[in-house]
Amino acid sequence: MVRLTPTERILIEGRAKNAGLKPSEWFRKAAKSAKVFPRFTVEETGWFRMLAGVANNLNQLTHLAHVAGLFTLAMKCQTIVKQVEELITKLSSHDG
């Protein structure tokens, strides 16, 4: 069973009539030959996952700012940024 809007039903019935088929037969044939493409690529899905992670981290930082205050949050962020910079430096020097 497939739900259709009145417009979709009229369209399918018209196409089936032009093909000399019953609407159900036309619909089955069309479904068998249809090419379905994923809404997003695997890479794009990964980007959305990363974006969701960033949004989650931002939410946690906002909560921390409300609980511990902005100064504490700023100090924590500076510490994290310094650690990331140190890791990038180590990775860069190890690269070559």
ChimeraX commands (.cxc) that place a marker at each C-alpha (Angstrom):
marker #1 position 0.00,0.00,0.00 radius 0.5
marker #1 position 1.36,3.39,-0.95 radius 0.5
marker #1 position -0.10,6.70,0.12 radius 0.5
marker #1 position -0.42,9.27,-2.63 radius 0.5
marker #1 position -1.67,12.80,-2.78 radius 0.5
marker #1 position -4.58,13.37,-5.17 radius 0.5
marker #1 position -2.17,15.06,-7.59 radius 0.5
marker #1 position 0.27,12.12,-7.47 radius 0.5
marker #1 position -2.59,9.68,-8.05 radius 0.5
marker #1 position -3.79,11.58,-11.13 radius 0.5
marker #1 position -0.23,11.76,-12.48 radius 0.5
marker #1 position 0.39,8.03,-12.02 radius 0.5
marker #1 position -3.00,7.08,-13.43 radius 0.5
marker #1 position -2.32,9.24,-16.49 radius 0.5
marker #1 position 1.11,7.72,-17.07 radius 0.5
marker #1 position -0.26,4.21,-16.58 radius 0.5
marker #1 position -3.07,4.86,-19.07 radius 0.5
marker #1 position -0.58,6.20,-21.65 radius 0.5
marker #1 position 1.50,3.03,-21.19 radius 0.5
marker #1 position -1.56,0.80,-21.47 radius 0.5
marker #1 position -1.10,-0.51,-17.94 radius 0.5
marker #1 position -3.09,-0.58,-14.74 radius 0.5
marker #1 position -1.77,1.96,-12.21 radius 0.5
marker #1 position -0.54,-0.79,-9.87 radius 0.5
marker #1 position 1.33,-2.53,-12.70 radius 0.5
marker #1 position 2.85,0.76,-13.89 radius 0.5
marker #1 position 3.88,1.58,-10.32 radius 0.5
marker #1 position 5.59,-1.82,-9.84 radius 0.5
marker #1 position 7.49,-1.49,-13.14 radius 0.5
marker #1 position 8.52,2.06,-12.33 radius 0.5
marker #1 position 9.71,1.03,-8.85 radius 0.5
marker #1 position 11.78,-1.86,-10.25 radius 0.5
marker #1 position 13.59,0.32,-12.77 radius 0.5
marker #1 position 14.03,3.39,-10.55 radius 0.5
marker #1 position 17.51,4.41,-9.49 radius 0.5
marker #1 position 17.65,5.56,-5.89 radius 0.5
marker #1 position 20.54,7.70,-4.73 radius 0.5
marker #1 position 21.47,8.21,-1.09 radius 0.5
marker #1 position 20.43,11.56,0.25 radius 0.5
marker #1 position 23.99,12.28,1.37 radius 0.5
marker #1 position 27.35,10.73,0.52 radius 0.5
marker #1 position 29.34,8.85,3.16 radius 0.5
marker #1 position 31.70,11.82,3.32 radius 0.5
marker #1 position 28.85,14.29,3.84 radius 0.5
marker #1 position 27.37,12.08,6.55 radius 0.5
marker #1 position 30.75,12.20,8.30 radius 0.5
marker #1 position 30.75,15.99,8.10 radius 0.5
marker #1 position 27.30,16.10,9.70 radius 0.5
marker #1 position 28.51,13.79,12.46 radius 0.5
marker #1 position 31.51,16.06,13.07 radius 0.5
marker #1 position 29.26,19.12,13.07 radius 0.5
marker #1 position 27.00,17.46,15.64 radius 0.5
marker #1 position 30.06,16.77,17.79 radius 0.5
marker #1 position 31.16,20.39,17.56 radius 0.5
marker #1 position 27.65,21.53,18.49 radius 0.5
marker #1 position 27.68,19.16,21.46 radius 0.5
marker #1 position 31.04,20.51,22.61 radius 0.5
marker #1 position 29.78,24.08,22.28 radius 0.5
marker #1 position 26.74,23.16,24.35 radius 0.5
marker #1 position 28.98,21.69,27.06 radius 0.5
marker #1 position 31.17,24.81,27.07 radius 0.5
marker #1 position 28.11,27.04,27.36 radius 0.5
marker #1 position 26.90,24.97,30.31 radius 0.5
marker #1 position 30.34,25.21,31.92 radius 0.5
marker #1 position 30.32,29.00,31.45 radius 0.5
marker #1 position 26.98,29.22,33.26 radius 0.5
marker #1 position 28.09,26.93,36.10 radius 0.5
marker #1 position 31.73,27.88,36.64 radius 0.5
marker #1 position 31.83,31.37,35.14 radius 0.5
marker #1 position 33.43,32.81,32.04 radius 0.5
marker #1 position 36.89,33.19,33.57 radius 0.5
marker #1 position 37.11,29.48,34.37 radius 0.5
marker #1 position 35.89,28.65,30.88 radius 0.5
marker #1 position 38.45,30.98,29.29 radius 0.5
marker #1 position 41.27,29.39,31.30 radius 0.5
marker #1 position 40.13,25.90,30.32 radius 0.5
marker #1 position 39.93,26.90,26.64 radius 0.5
marker #1 position 43.42,28.44,26.75 radius 0.5
marker #1 position 44.80,25.23,28.26 radius 0.5
marker #1 position 43.14,23.10,25.57 radius 0.5
marker #1 position 44.34,25.39,22.76 radius 0.5
marker #1 position 47.89,25.23,24.15 radius 0.5
marker #1 position 47.75,21.41,24.26 radius 0.5
marker #1 position 46.45,21.27,20.68 radius 0.5
marker #1 position 49.21,23.63,19.51 radius 0.5
marker #1 position 51.85,21.47,21.23 radius 0.5
marker #1 position 50.47,18.34,19.58 radius 0.5
marker #1 position 50.43,20.02,16.16 radius 0.5
marker #1 position 54.04,21.12,16.67 radius 0.5
marker #1 position 55.08,17.59,17.64 radius 0.5
marker #1 position 53.25,16.10,14.66 radius 0.5
marker #1 position 54.75,18.69,12.28 radius 0.5
marker #1 position 58.30,18.05,13.49 radius 0.5
marker #1 position 57.75,14.28,13.32 radius 0.5
marker #1 position 56.39,14.54,9.75 radius 0.5
marker #1 position 59.65,15.10,7.95 radius 0.5
marker link #1:1,2 radius 0.2
marker link #1:2,3 radius 0.2
marker link #1:3,4 radius 0.2
marker link #1:4,5 radius 0.2
marker link #1:5,6 radius 0.2
marker link #1:6,7 radius 0.2
marker link #1:7,8 radius 0.2
marker link #1:8,9 radius 0.2
marker link #1:9,10 radius 0.2
marker link #1:10,11 radius 0.2
marker link #1:11,12 radius 0.2
marker link #1:12,13 radius 0.2
marker link #1:13,14 radius 0.2
marker link #1:14,15 radius 0.2
marker link #1:15,16 radius 0.2
marker link #1:16,17 radius 0.2
marker link #1:17,18 radius 0.2
marker link #1:18,19 radius 0.2
marker link #1:19,20 radius 0.2
marker link #1:20,21 radius 0.2
marker link #1:21,22 radius 0.2
marker link #1:22,23 radius 0.2
marker link #1:23,24 radius 0.2
marker link #1:24,25 radius 0.2
marker link #1:25,26 radius 0.2
marker link #1:26,27 radius 0.2
marker link #1:27,28 radius 0.2
marker link #1:28,29 radius 0.2
marker link #1:29,30 radius 0.2
marker link #1:30,31 radius 0.2
marker link #1:31,32 radius 0.2
marker link #1:32,33 radius 0.2
marker link #1:33,34 radius 0.2
marker link #1:34,35 radius 0.2
marker link #1:35,36 radius 0.2
marker link #1:36,37 radius 0.2
marker link #1:37,38 radius 0.2
marker link #1:38,39 radius 0.2
marker link #1:39,40 radius 0.2
marker link #1:40,41 radius 0.2
marker link #1:41,42 radius 0.2
marker link #1:42,43 radius 0.2
marker link #1:43,44 radius 0.2
marker link #1:44,45 radius 0.2
marker link #1:45,46 radius 0.2
marker link #1:46,47 radius 0.2
marker link #1:47,48 radius 0.2
marker link #1:48,49 radius 0.2
marker link #1:49,50 radius 0.2
marker link #1:50,51 radius 0.2
marker link #1:51,52 radius 0.2
marker link #1:52,53 radius 0.2
marker link #1:53,54 radius 0.2
marker link #1:54,55 radius 0.2
marker link #1:55,56 radius 0.2
marker link #1:56,57 radius 0.2
marker link #1:57,58 radius 0.2
marker link #1:58,59 radius 0.2
marker link #1:59,60 radius 0.2
marker link #1:60,61 radius 0.2
marker link #1:61,62 radius 0.2
marker link #1:62,63 radius 0.2
marker link #1:63,64 radius 0.2
marker link #1:64,65 radius 0.2
marker link #1:65,66 radius 0.2
marker link #1:66,67 radius 0.2
marker link #1:67,68 radius 0.2
marker link #1:68,69 radius 0.2
marker link #1:69,70 radius 0.2
marker link #1:70,71 radius 0.2
marker link #1:71,72 radius 0.2
marker link #1:72,73 radius 0.2
marker link #1:73,74 radius 0.2
marker link #1:74,75 radius 0.2
marker link #1:75,76 radius 0.2
marker link #1:76,77 radius 0.2
marker link #1:77,78 radius 0.2
marker link #1:78,79 radius 0.2
marker link #1:79,80 radius 0.2
marker link #1:80,81 radius 0.2
marker link #1:81,82 radius 0.2
marker link #1:82,83 radius 0.2
marker link #1:83,84 radius 0.2
marker link #1:84,85 radius 0.2
marker link #1:85,86 radius 0.2
marker link #1:86,87 radius 0.2
marker link #1:87,88 radius 0.2
marker link #1:88,89 radius 0.2
marker link #1:89,90 radius 0.2
marker link #1:90,91 radius 0.2
marker link #1:91,92 radius 0.2
marker link #1:92,93 radius 0.2
marker link #1:93,94 radius 0.2
marker link #1:94,95 radius 0.2
marker link #1:95,96 radius 0.2
view
